[in-house]
Amino acid sequence: MYGGAGSSGKYAYVKGRDFYELHLDRPASYFGLHVSAADDSNIMRFFNHGEKVFEHFLKDFLERLGEHRAAYKGNKTYKLWWGGYGNNKEEYLFINCFFPNGVVYDRVQFAGTFESDNHTVGNRTLISGEHIMNVGVLVDY
């Protein structure tokens, strides 16, 4: 119930001081992922040619959800016998990161206790949706 979109299949997981990385063959300006059981220790770092271009602490993102945060609590694909959802203390959501103004990345580092899957990479020129964070990189939910 804690990881994997749809509560099934394989997903990336790291715990504590460890990290894992996604290396790209060519730079990209968009990154999306499904985050399972989000918590304050989740960190994403984006690099281009070894230089850090953006660091994102998921706790900052979750705080910006404000009054909407409760809607993301619990794994909605893991319904319990009494009608609740599995792990209703942490958020489950898909996050879109858009890198504007020619900023690109070629490596992503995931640290903290982090469960994720459905990593999506590309180059986007059209950005839509509700932007809840703008710190040089637009982060959507």
Residue pairs with C-beta under 8 A, 6 or more apart in sequence:
1 7
1 75
1 78
1 86
1 87
2 36
2 37
2 75
2 86
2 87
2 115
3 11
3 13
3 36
3 37
3 115
3 116
3 117
4 10
4 11
4 36
4 115
4 117
5 11
5 34
5 36
5 77
5 117
5 118
6 77
7 75
7 77
7 78
7 86
9 117
10 117
11 36
11 115
11 116
11 117
12 20
12 110
12 114
12 115
12 116
12 117
12 119
13 114
13 115
14 20
14 110
14 111
14 112
14 113
14 114
15 113
15 114
16 112
16 113
17 111
18 111
19 109
19 110
19 111
20 109
20 110
21 107
21 108
21 109
21 110
22 107
22 108
22 110
22 119
22 121
23 106
23 107
24 105
24 106
24 107
24 121
26 106
27 48
27 104
27 105
27 106
28 99
28 104
28 105
28 106
28 121
28 122
28 123
29 98
29 99
29 100
29 102
29 103
29 104
29 105
29 122
29 123
29 124
30 96
30 97
30 98
30 99
30 120
30 121
30 122
30 123
30 124
31 46
31 96
31 97
31 99
31 105
31 108
31 119
31 120
31 121
32 94
32 95
32 96
32 97
32 118
32 119
32 120
33 94
33 95
33 116
33 117
33 118
33 119
33 120
34 92
34 93
34 94
34 116
34 117
34 118
35 42
35 58
35 91
35 92
35 93
35 94
35 95
35 114
35 115
35 116
36 75
36 92
36 115
36 116
36 117
37 75
37 87
37 90
37 91
37 92
37 115
38 58
38 62
38 72
38 90
38 91
38 92
38 93
39 58
39 59
39 90
39 112
39 113
40 57
40 58
40 59
40 62
41 111
41 112
41 113
41 114
42 57
42 58
42 59
42 110
42 111
42 112
42 113
42 114
43 55
43 56
43 57
43 58
43 109
43 110
43 111
43 112
43 114
44 55
44 56
44 58
44 97
44 108
44 109
44 110
44 111
45 52
45 54
45 55
45 56
45 108
45 109
45 111
46 52
46 53
46 54
46 55
46 56
46 97
46 99
46 105
46 107
46 108
46 109
46 137
47 53
47 105
47 106
47 107
47 108
47 109
48 103
48 104
48 105
48 106
48 107
49 106
53 99
53 103
53 104
53 105
54 97
54 99
54 103
54 105
54 135
54 136
54 137
56 97
56 137
56 139
58 112
60 133
61 95
61 132
61 133
61 139
61 141
62 69
62 91
63 69
64 132
64 133
65 72
65 91
65 132
65 141
69 91
72 91
72 92
72 93
72 141
73 85
73 88
73 89
73 90
73 91
74 84
74 85
74 86
74 87
74 88
74 89
74 90
74 92
75 85
75 86
75 87
75 92
76 85
76 92
78 85
78 86
78 87
79 85
79 86
80 86
93 141
94 118
94 141
95 139
95 140
95 141
96 129
96 139
96 140
96 141
97 137
97 138
97 139
97 140
98 124
98 127
98 137
98 138
98 139
98 140
99 105
99 137
100 127
100 136
100 137
100 138
103 136
103 137
108 119
110 116
127 138
127 140
129 140
129 141
130 140
130 141
131 138
131 139
131 140
132 139
132 140
132 141
133 139
